[in-house]
Amino acid sequence: MRTTSAAALAALTIALPAGAHAQEQQSFKSLMGRGFEIKGVTFVKGEATSDRETFVVTLQREKSVAVCYFAATSWINLSNTALDDTRRCDVR
């Protein structure tokens, strides 16, 4: 998978003004159930994540895009709690 486009999308999402944030939030599992496909997975650690180890997962279905954020351990272990959390993914 290409991570450069995912990193660019993640950076864009983080840099958006407060009023321009996602129109809705959904869980990762519900997005996968609706037919979204994973387009990129990027590991991020630094100032943007308060130095936390985070995975940014980008998904797409037709013209809709979703960006999901997971703590590294949650993504690595595919934690059901994280995958079912409706606050993890921003959908546009």
Secondary structure, DSSP 8 states (H G I E B T S, - for coil): ---HHHHHHHHHHHHS-GGGS-SEEE-HHHHHHTT-EEEEEEEE-SGGGTT--EEEEEEEETTEEEEEEEEHHHHHHT-HHHHT-TTSEEE-
